[in-house]
Amino acid sequence: MKINEIYLECHRIVDNPIKYMKEEKEKTGQKYIGYICIFPPEELLHASGYIPVRIMGFSNKFINSEKYITSNCCEYVKSMIDFLSSEDAEILDGVVFGHCCDTLQVTANIAPTITNKNIFVYNVPANLDSEAAFNYVKKEICNFRSELEETLSIQLKEEKMEESYNTYKENRRLLKELYRLRKDNTGLISGYDSLAVIMAGLYMPKEKHNELLRELLNQLENETQQQLKSEKKKILISGILNLNLNIIKAIEESDAIVMNDDLCEGARMIPRNEVCEYKYPDAFAENTTSLFCPVKNYKHSSYEQILRDKYTETGCNGIIFVYFPFCDPQFMEYAYVKKKFAEEKIKTLLIETVINTNNFAQLQTRIEAFVESL
């Protein structure tokens, strides 16, 4: 595939993941298990013979959610409940909840009353970078494996888990290479297209995504010498897009380029300290505790420092935060980092977005004004 064909295919997948999964299931008989948040170990699902797929805000109706949660819960959870109670959820054979926030934890508790799918919960402690957290996660990995084996009536063999681990490790290596190319070659690939490539991997077999990434990277490497340095303002984006790449498009149509990200469906999926060799369950636990999410607590790092490092390494001019309304854990962190960055003369913009919105007129004006101020 040519570069533009790769981009078009990835945008097609991200624009309608449910449609893509249904098409693939009809063609190949693939089985899917959905997961929520960045923490569940996809490798174990992959080794079980399922394709792990990320559940995002697929529904914008919010009809059934009102039966289960209050109106001031975040839209992501409302959308998830509506999805799980819809016919679209029939494509899944199970759902894995990660303990990201209290609202999601409660949703995991009530999920069996919403859907007849197999429900799994992968617990992650609030404090992640400690020996106690590492040991806790190791036990949780073992418990999760046992639950998968019992519920799905399978036996997870060591060689299969190692094979899946190496497949995912290769995927993370290729994603890091894509981020490196973006950093070293401004304008080589837009944020709009690169994030489509990254997010498409949430819904296809990792083997297939690895092939696509290799093909893309090989072609991009050949183009690096032809690129002119872009004079556009460089933006770091943080938060959760819910696959809505129109937000990135709006930024890049405002004479800016998204150079780096700290997105829930982007760079946050890549562990900061990748384990080189497979060892069960230590390698999985190391990867889990190396993931950064601003709703967790860390002794040796912070949301502020993560953003500052990303901002500096790619020479960004401003930071745009994208959150859902009522996402209290992220807003608490935002208030602090906004104050700190204001003291350092780093300009920021907050965008509160709703599920699958296409109303970008006012948003475009705000983004344009922000870019002009940089």
C-alpha positions as CSV (number, residue, x, y, z in Angstrom):
1,M,0.0,0.0,0.0
2,K,1.1,3.5,-0.7
3,I,1.3,6.0,2.1
4,N,-1.9,7.8,1.3
5,E,-3.7,4.4,1.0
6,I,-2.5,3.5,4.5
7,Y,-3.8,6.7,5.9
8,L,-7.2,6.3,4.2
9,E,-7.5,2.7,5.5
10,C,-6.7,3.8,9.1
11,H,-9.1,6.7,9.0
12,R,-11.8,4.3,7.7
13,I,-11.2,2.1,10.7
14,V,-11.1,4.9,13.3
15,D,-14.2,6.6,11.8
16,N,-16.3,3.5,12.5
17,P,-14.6,0.8,14.5
18,I,-17.8,-1.2,15.0
19,K,-18.4,-1.5,11.3
20,Y,-14.8,-2.5,10.6
21,M,-15.0,-5.2,13.3
22,K,-18.2,-6.6,12.0
23,E,-16.8,-6.8,8.5
24,E,-13.7,-8.6,9.7
25,K,-15.7,-11.0,11.9
26,E,-17.9,-11.9,8.9
27,K,-14.8,-12.5,6.7
28,T,-12.5,-14.3,9.1
29,G,-14.6,-15.3,12.1
30,Q,-12.4,-13.3,14.4
31,K,-13.4,-13.2,18.1
32,Y,-13.2,-10.0,20.1
33,I,-13.0,-9.1,23.7
34,G,-13.3,-5.4,24.6
35,Y,-11.3,-3.7,27.2
36,I,-11.4,-0.3,28.9
37,C,-8.5,1.9,29.9
38,I,-4.8,1.5,29.1
39,F,-4.0,-1.0,31.9
40,P,-5.5,-4.4,31.1
41,P,-2.8,-6.8,29.7
42,E,-3.9,-7.2,26.1
43,E,-1.3,-9.9,25.6
44,L,-3.2,-12.4,27.7
45,L,-6.4,-11.8,25.7
46,H,-4.4,-12.2,22.5
47,A,-2.8,-15.4,23.8
48,S,-6.4,-16.6,24.6
49,G,-7.3,-16.5,20.9
50,Y,-9.2,-13.2,21.0
51,I,-8.5,-9.8,19.5
52,P,-8.4,-7.2,22.2
53,V,-10.3,-4.1,21.1
54,R,-10.6,-0.8,23.0
55,I,-14.1,0.3,24.0
56,M,-14.5,4.0,23.5
57,G,-17.6,6.2,23.4
58,F,-19.3,4.4,20.5
59,S,-22.8,5.7,21.4
60,N,-24.0,9.3,21.7
61,K,-27.6,8.5,22.6
62,F,-27.4,8.3,26.4
63,I,-30.8,6.6,26.6
64,N,-30.1,3.5,28.8
65,S,-27.4,5.1,30.8
66,E,-29.9,7.2,32.7
67,K,-31.3,4.0,34.2
68,Y,-28.0,3.2,35.9
69,I,-26.0,6.4,36.7
70,T,-26.6,10.0,37.5
71,S,-26.6,12.8,34.9
72,N,-23.3,14.3,36.3
73,C,-21.2,11.3,35.4
74,C,-18.8,11.6,32.5
75,E,-20.0,11.1,29.0
76,Y,-17.6,8.3,28.3
77,V,-19.2,6.1,30.9
78,K,-22.7,7.0,29.7
79,S,-21.7,6.1,26.2
80,M,-20.2,2.9,27.3
81,I,-23.3,1.8,29.1
82,D,-25.4,2.6,26.0
83,F,-23.0,0.6,23.9
84,L,-23.0,-2.4,26.2
85,S,-26.8,-2.5,26.2
86,S,-27.0,-2.2,22.4
87,E,-27.0,-4.7,19.6
88,D,-23.5,-3.5,18.6
89,A,-22.1,-5.1,21.7
90,E,-23.0,-8.5,20.3
91,I,-19.7,-8.5,18.4
92,L,-17.9,-8.9,21.7
93,D,-17.4,-12.1,23.7
94,G,-16.4,-10.3,26.9
95,V,-15.4,-7.0,28.4
96,V,-12.4,-6.2,30.6
97,F,-12.6,-3.3,33.0
98,G,-9.5,-1.6,34.3
99,H,-9.8,0.3,37.6
100,C,-9.1,3.8,36.2
101,C,-11.5,5.8,38.3
102,D,-14.4,5.4,40.7
103,T,-17.0,5.8,38.1
104,L,-15.6,3.1,35.9
105,Q,-15.2,0.8,38.9
106,V,-18.9,1.3,39.7
107,T,-19.8,0.6,36.1
108,A,-17.8,-2.7,36.3
109,N,-20.0,-3.6,39.3
110,I,-23.3,-3.0,37.5
111,A,-22.1,-4.3,34.1
112,P,-23.6,-7.8,34.7
113,T,-27.0,-6.2,34.9
114,I,-26.5,-4.4,31.6
115,T,-25.1,-7.1,29.4
116,N,-24.8,-10.9,29.4
117,K,-21.2,-10.8,28.2
118,N,-18.4,-12.2,30.3
119,I,-17.2,-9.4,32.6
120,F,-13.6,-9.3,33.9
121,V,-12.0,-6.7,36.2
122,Y,-8.3,-6.0,36.2
123,N,-7.5,-4.1,39.3
124,V,-4.6,-1.6,39.4
125,P,-3.6,0.2,42.6
126,A,-3.8,4.0,42.9
127,N,-0.1,4.2,43.6
128,L,1.9,2.6,40.7
129,D,5.6,3.1,41.0
130,S,6.5,1.2,44.1
131,E,7.6,-2.3,45.0
132,A,4.3,-3.0,46.7
133,A,2.4,-1.9,43.6
134,F,4.6,-4.2,41.4
135,N,4.0,-7.2,43.7
136,Y,0.3,-6.5,43.8
137,V,0.1,-6.3,40.0
138,K,2.0,-9.5,39.6
139,K,-0.7,-11.3,41.7
140,E,-3.4,-9.5,39.7
141,I,-1.9,-10.8,36.5
142,C,-2.0,-14.3,37.8
143,N,-5.6,-13.9,39.0
144,F,-6.6,-12.5,35.6
145,R,-5.0,-15.4,33.8
146,S,-6.8,-17.9,36.0
147,E,-10.1,-16.1,35.5
148,L,-9.7,-16.1,31.7
149,E,-8.9,-19.8,31.7
150,E,-11.9,-20.7,33.9
151,T,-14.4,-18.4,32.2
152,L,-13.3,-19.1,28.6
153,S,-12.6,-22.8,29.2
154,I,-9.0,-22.5,27.8
155,Q,-5.5,-23.2,29.0
156,L,-3.0,-20.4,28.5
157,K,0.3,-22.0,27.7
158,E,3.6,-20.3,28.5
159,E,4.8,-20.4,24.9
160,K,1.6,-18.8,23.6
161,M,1.9,-16.0,26.2
162,E,5.5,-15.4,25.3
163,E,4.6,-15.2,21.6
164,S,1.8,-12.7,22.3
165,Y,4.1,-10.7,24.5
166,N,6.8,-10.4,21.8
167,T,4.1,-9.4,19.2
168,Y,3.0,-6.6,21.4
169,K,6.5,-5.6,22.3
170,E,7.3,-5.3,18.6
171,N,4.2,-3.2,18.1
172,R,5.3,-0.8,20.9
173,R,8.8,-0.6,19.3
174,L,7.3,0.4,15.9
175,L,5.0,3.0,17.6
176,K,8.1,4.5,19.3
177,E,9.8,4.7,15.9
178,L,6.8,6.5,14.4
179,Y,6.9,9.0,17.3
180,R,10.7,9.4,16.7
181,L,10.2,10.1,13.0
182,R,7.5,12.7,13.8
183,K,9.8,14.4,16.3
184,D,12.9,14.5,14.0
185,N,11.1,15.5,10.8
186,T,8.5,18.2,11.4
187,G,5.8,18.0,8.8
188,L,6.7,14.5,7.6
189,I,3.4,13.2,8.8
190,S,0.5,15.2,10.3
191,G,-0.9,14.6,13.7
192,Y,-4.2,13.8,12.1
193,D,-2.8,11.0,10.0
194,S,-0.3,9.6,12.5
195,L,-2.9,9.3,15.3
196,A,-5.2,7.5,12.8
197,V,-2.5,5.0,12.2
198,I,-1.9,4.6,16.0
199,M,-5.6,4.3,16.8
200,A,-6.4,1.9,14.0
201,G,-4.2,-0.6,15.8
202,L,-6.8,-0.7,18.6
203,Y,-9.2,-2.6,16.4
204,M,-7.1,-4.9,14.2
205,P,-4.9,-8.0,15.0
206,K,-1.5,-6.7,16.2
207,E,0.3,-8.9,13.6
208,K,-1.6,-7.0,10.9
209,H,-0.9,-3.6,12.6
210,N,2.8,-4.5,12.8
211,E,2.9,-5.2,9.1
212,L,1.2,-1.9,8.4
213,L,3.5,0.1,10.6
214,R,6.6,-1.5,9.0
215,E,5.3,-0.7,5.5
216,L,4.6,2.9,6.5
217,L,7.9,3.5,8.4
218,N,9.9,2.2,5.4
219,Q,8.2,4.6,3.1
220,L,8.5,7.5,5.5
221,E,12.2,6.9,6.0
222,N,12.6,7.3,2.2
223,E,10.9,10.6,2.4
224,T,12.8,12.2,5.3
225,Q,15.4,13.8,3.1
226,Q,12.7,15.5,1.0
227,Q,10.9,17.2,3.9
228,L,11.0,21.0,4.4
229,K,10.9,22.2,8.0
230,S,7.4,23.4,8.8
231,E,6.9,26.9,10.2
232,K,3.6,26.0,11.8
233,K,3.1,26.3,15.5
234,K,3.8,23.0,17.3
235,I,1.1,21.7,19.6
236,L,1.2,19.1,22.4
237,I,-2.2,17.6,23.0
238,S,-3.2,15.8,26.2
239,G,-6.4,14.0,27.4
240,I,-8.8,11.8,25.6
241,L,-10.1,12.3,22.1
242,N,-12.5,9.3,22.0
243,L,-11.2,8.6,18.5
244,N,-12.6,12.0,17.4
245,L,-9.8,13.0,15.0
246,N,-11.8,16.0,13.8
247,I,-10.4,17.8,16.9
248,I,-6.9,17.2,15.5
249,K,-8.0,18.3,12.1
250,A,-9.4,21.5,13.5
251,I,-6.1,22.3,15.2
252,E,-4.1,21.6,12.1
253,E,-6.4,23.7,9.9
254,S,-5.5,26.6,12.2
255,D,-1.9,26.8,10.9
256,A,-0.6,24.5,13.6
257,I,0.7,20.9,13.7
258,V,0.2,18.4,16.5
259,M,3.8,17.3,17.2
260,N,3.3,15.2,20.2
261,D,0.6,13.7,22.4
262,D,-0.2,12.5,25.9
263,L,-3.5,10.9,24.9
264,C,-5.3,8.0,26.4
265,E,-5.5,6.4,23.0
266,G,-2.1,7.5,22.0
267,A,1.3,7.8,23.7
268,R,-0.1,6.8,27.1
269,M,-0.5,3.2,25.8
270,I,3.3,2.9,25.6
271,P,5.2,1.9,28.8
272,R,7.9,4.3,29.8
273,N,10.3,1.4,30.7
274,E,9.9,-1.5,28.3
275,V,11.1,-4.9,29.6
276,C,13.5,-6.5,27.1
277,E,13.0,-10.2,28.0
278,Y,9.8,-12.1,28.6
279,K,9.2,-13.4,32.1
280,Y,5.8,-14.3,33.5
281,P,4.3,-12.5,35.3
282,D,7.0,-10.0,35.9
283,A,7.2,-8.6,32.4
284,F,3.5,-7.9,32.3
285,A,3.6,-6.3,35.8
286,E,6.6,-4.1,34.8
287,N,4.7,-2.8,31.7
288,T,1.5,-2.1,33.7
289,T,3.4,-0.2,36.4
290,S,5.4,1.7,33.7
291,L,2.3,3.2,32.1
292,F,1.5,6.8,33.0
293,C,-2.1,8.0,33.6
294,P,-2.8,11.3,35.4
295,V,-5.5,9.7,37.6
296,K,-2.8,7.5,39.3
297,N,-0.2,8.5,41.8
298,Y,3.5,8.3,41.2
299,K,6.5,8.9,43.6
300,H,9.0,9.6,40.9
301,S,7.0,11.3,38.2
302,S,4.1,13.7,37.7
303,Y,1.6,14.8,35.1
304,E,3.3,18.2,35.1
305,Q,6.8,16.6,34.4
306,I,5.5,14.2,31.8
307,L,3.9,17.1,29.8
308,R,7.0,19.3,30.3
309,D,9.3,16.6,28.9
310,K,7.1,16.0,25.9
311,Y,6.7,19.7,25.3
312,T,10.4,20.3,25.4
313,E,11.6,17.3,23.4
314,T,9.5,18.3,20.4
315,G,9.9,22.0,20.7
316,C,6.2,22.7,21.1
317,N,4.7,26.2,21.4
318,G,1.6,25.4,23.3
319,I,-0.5,22.7,25.0
320,I,-4.1,21.8,24.3
321,F,-6.0,19.7,26.9
322,V,-9.1,17.7,25.7
323,Y,-11.4,16.4,28.4
324,F,-14.9,15.2,28.8
325,P,-17.2,17.3,31.1
326,F,-17.4,15.8,34.6
327,C,-14.0,13.9,34.4
328,D,-13.1,14.9,37.9
329,P,-9.8,13.1,38.2
330,Q,-8.3,14.7,35.2
331,F,-9.7,18.2,36.0
332,M,-8.1,18.1,39.4
333,E,-4.7,17.5,37.8
334,Y,-5.4,20.1,35.1
335,A,-6.0,22.9,37.7
336,Y,-2.5,22.3,39.1
337,V,-0.6,21.9,35.8
338,K,-2.3,24.9,34.3
339,K,-1.1,27.1,37.2
340,K,2.4,25.7,37.0
341,F,2.7,26.2,33.2
342,A,1.2,29.8,33.5
343,E,4.1,30.6,35.9
344,E,6.5,29.3,33.3
345,K,4.9,31.2,30.4
346,I,3.8,28.0,28.7
347,K,0.4,28.7,27.1
348,T,-2.4,26.2,27.4
349,L,-6.0,25.8,26.1
350,L,-8.7,23.6,27.6
351,I,-11.3,22.0,25.3
352,E,-14.3,20.3,26.9
353,T,-15.8,18.1,24.2
354,V,-18.9,15.9,24.0
355,I,-19.1,12.4,22.5
356,N,-18.9,12.4,18.7
357,T,-19.5,16.1,18.3
358,N,-19.4,17.6,14.8
359,N,-20.1,21.1,15.9
360,F,-16.7,22.7,15.5
361,A,-17.5,26.3,14.5
362,Q,-17.0,27.8,18.0
363,L,-14.2,25.4,18.7
364,Q,-12.4,26.3,15.5
365,T,-12.5,30.0,16.5
366,R,-11.1,29.3,20.0
367,I,-8.3,27.2,18.5
368,E,-7.4,29.8,15.9
369,A,-7.2,32.5,18.6
370,F,-5.0,30.3,20.7
371,V,-2.6,29.5,17.8
372,E,-2.4,33.2,16.9
373,S,-1.4,34.0,20.5
374,L,1.6,31.6,20.5
